[in-house]
C-alpha cells in the first residue's frame, strides 16, 4: 500500500522511485516477514516524503519536514545490524555508478557540458513539469521545492541548478548533479523530449535508463545493440540512438504511441496502441450520428475513407443557415459530436479545442493576425457535458456554466500555449518565450486531480487527450486541435476507451481538415455562449 500510495500507482512505478538500498530493504522486509510498527518511533523510520517517495532513515532525526511517518522496523538488534550493513553496501554500489558518471563529465570539454545544460534547460522551459530523483536529491521544476527552470523558476533564478552548473567546472558538480545531466541528456537523445517525463517520479541510474531504453527498443520490434565491453556512457548512447531510430521507423509505419500518466507522481510511460485504430473503433452512437449527417456507411473500415464524405459535408455546413443558438451549422455539429461522445464513453464531459480563425495560420501573417500577438480568446473549446453530469448540478445552472466555461478557458489557453511550436515559429525573433512543445501523443491519465491546478479545482480525476493536427498552407500543424474526455470520479479509462477516443479524434481531425477548405470561423463557445446555452 505504501509503494502504490493506497492503489493510486502501479507497484512497479512506486518501486522505480526507490534507491537500490531502499528497494532491497523493502524486499527484505517482505521476505523476512518483518513488521513496521506505525505506533513506534524508534531510531529508524520508514517514511513517505512530500513527493510520495518511500525512504528508510536509519536516523529518525533526518526525517524531512512534512514527511509522513509509516513507522519503525520491529526486529532484534542482530537482524537490524545485518540489515544496516547490507543497506550501506547497496548504497555504496550505487554511489560508485554516480562516481563513474561524474568522472565522465569532468573529462569532457566544458563546451559540451554547457551545450547539454542548455539543451536540458530549453526542453524544461517548454514542457510539462519534471520531477526525478538521483540518490537522495530531487531534481524538479514543480512548486516550491523546484531547482530546475520552468513555470516556477526562471532560467536566471538563483535556485536554477543548471545555471549554477554552467558557471563552474564539472569538477565542482556533485555526483548527483553530474549523473542527472548525463542521464537526462541520454533520455533526450532517445527519440522524443517527452522521454524525460517518463523518468518522472523515478530514481535515475545508468542501469535504470539502460533498462528503459532496452524495453522500448524491444517493444518497437527490434533488438538492442550489443554494448558488451563498452563504457557505461557509450553503451547508453548506443541504446539511445537505436531507440530513436526504431521509434522513428514505427512512426513511419503508422503506429500509434500513447502515454499512461499517473497524476500522483507525474510519471508518463510510453506505450504502443495495437492493432491499428479503424473506423469501427468509433463508438456506435457517434457512427450513427455521422451516418445521418455525412452519409458515412456502417461498412466503412478506415478513417481515411471518410475524407470524401466530410468534404461534401463541409460544403453543406458552410452553406447552411445557422441553427438556433449557434453561429453556424459547423458549431452545432461540433456540439452534437461532443455530446454524443460524452454519453457513449460514460464521460462527464467531452471537449475539443482549436483556432477561431484561419487568418493567423497563414505563413507570414502580421498585424492583428500575427499568431504571436494573439490572446487566448482567439481560440475556442467546445465543451459538452453528459446528461448525468449536467443533472448533478441540480438547479444550480450557474455552477454548471462556471465549470464548463472554466474547462473551455483552460483549453483555449492550451491552444495559445502550443501555437508557436505548432506553426513552427517558436524560434522567431522577436518571438514569445511562453510556449510549450505541441503535443503529438494521446494521453491516458489517472488521478490527475493530485497536482494539476486546474484539475484539482474542477475535479478532473481521469482524462484522455488526443492531439490532432491538420495540413494547411503546405505545412502540417501538429497539436493545433485536440479531443478530450474527462471523468470527475468513478472508474479509470481503459485502453478500449482510449481506442475509441483516438478513432473519434481522427474522425474529428478529418472534419476540421475539410472545414479548413472554407477557412471556417468559430464564434461560439465563449463564456457568454455557455451562459446562454446552459444557463
Secondary structure as GFF3:
##gff-version 3
##sequence-region A 1 535
A	DSSP	alpha_helix	11	15	.	.	.	ID=ss1
A	DSSP	alpha_helix	20	31	.	.	.	ID=ss2
A	DSSP	beta_strand	35	37	.	.	.	ID=ss3
A	DSSP	beta_strand	45	48	.	.	.	ID=ss4
A	DSSP	beta_strand	54	57	.	.	.	ID=ss5
A	DSSP	three_ten_helix	60	62	.	.	.	ID=ss6
A	DSSP	beta_strand	68	74	.	.	.	ID=ss7
A	DSSP	alpha_helix	77	106	.	.	.	ID=ss8
A	DSSP	alpha_helix	110	125	.	.	.	ID=ss9
A	DSSP	beta_strand	131	134	.	.	.	ID=ss10
A	DSSP	beta_strand	137	140	.	.	.	ID=ss11
A	DSSP	three_ten_helix	143	145	.	.	.	ID=ss12
A	DSSP	alpha_helix	161	166	.	.	.	ID=ss13
A	DSSP	three_ten_helix	170	172	.	.	.	ID=ss14
A	DSSP	alpha_helix	175	188	.	.	.	ID=ss15
A	DSSP	alpha_helix	195	198	.	.	.	ID=ss16
A	DSSP	alpha_helix	206	219	.	.	.	ID=ss17
A	DSSP	alpha_helix	232	252	.	.	.	ID=ss18
A	DSSP	beta_strand	256	262	.	.	.	ID=ss19
A	DSSP	beta_strand	267	273	.	.	.	ID=ss20
A	DSSP	three_ten_helix	279	281	.	.	.	ID=ss21
A	DSSP	alpha_helix	284	294	.	.	.	ID=ss22
A	DSSP	three_ten_helix	303	306	.	.	.	ID=ss23
A	DSSP	alpha_helix	307	319	.	.	.	ID=ss24
A	DSSP	alpha_helix	329	344	.	.	.	ID=ss25
A	DSSP	beta_strand	349	355	.	.	.	ID=ss26
A	DSSP	three_ten_helix	359	361	.	.	.	ID=ss27
A	DSSP	three_ten_helix	367	369	.	.	.	ID=ss28
A	DSSP	three_ten_helix	371	373	.	.	.	ID=ss29
A	DSSP	three_ten_helix	376	378	.	.	.	ID=ss30
A	DSSP	beta_strand	379	385	.	.	.	ID=ss31
A	DSSP	alpha_helix	387	391	.	.	.	ID=ss32
A	DSSP	alpha_helix	397	422	.	.	.	ID=ss33
A	DSSP	beta_strand	442	446	.	.	.	ID=ss34
A	DSSP	alpha_helix	453	457	.	.	.	ID=ss35
A	DSSP	beta_strand	462	472	.	.	.	ID=ss36
A	DSSP	beta_strand	475	487	.	.	.	ID=ss37
A	DSSP	alpha_helix	495	516	.	.	.	ID=ss38
A	DSSP	alpha_helix	527	534	.	.	.	ID=ss39
###
